[in-house]
Amino acid sequence: MHETHNSQTHILSVIVTTNIPFLQNVLSNSQFLYGTVDTQFIDGNQELFILKPTQNRAQKLLHYLGHIMVNGPITPIPVKAKPSSVDPVVPLVPLGGPPMGFRDVLLKEGPKGFAKAVRQHQGLLLMDTTFRDAHQSLLATRVRTHDLKKIAPFVAHNFNNLFSLENWGGE
């Protein structure tokens, strides 16, 4: 932890390299497991921020595999090995447009209709950051747009009940 002081405020900032320990705490919390959470869940459960250190092996492995897939093997002796030519299998998608989601509500009913739909929604509204995280963070921008576009119809059809999908981000 890093503390910063000035005359007007006291700021406590925590440098976090991954949110996995936090998510593990959330997923093992009995309130979360029984679905009795609300928007005050995190505020009322400060123990979620008692993070156990991790070795982060999975992210290191993903980074290494992404490097090898894009740049080929790294060996001390030059070899003629090339990056894998295996393409992932993209699941079949039903014909027609994807089912209606929150974006459609915004487009059809405008901001007021969208806000009403969000307020009336029963349960948690989730945002999926897989495309951005896999591309930008885990594989160091080595996922090709071409590959993301190939899987996008499957995601649109099977995850339309999500609140949002974060695709690309940056600083």
Secondary structure, 3 states (H helix, E strand, C coil): CEEEECCCCEEEECCCCCCHHHHHHHHCCHHHHCCCCCCCCCCCCHHHHCCCCCCCHHHHHHHHHHHHHHHCCCCCCCCCCCCCCCCCCCCCCCCCCCCCCHHHHHHHHHHHHHHHHHHHCCCCCCEECHHHHHHHHHCCCCCCHHHHHHHHHHHHHHCCCCCEECCCCCC
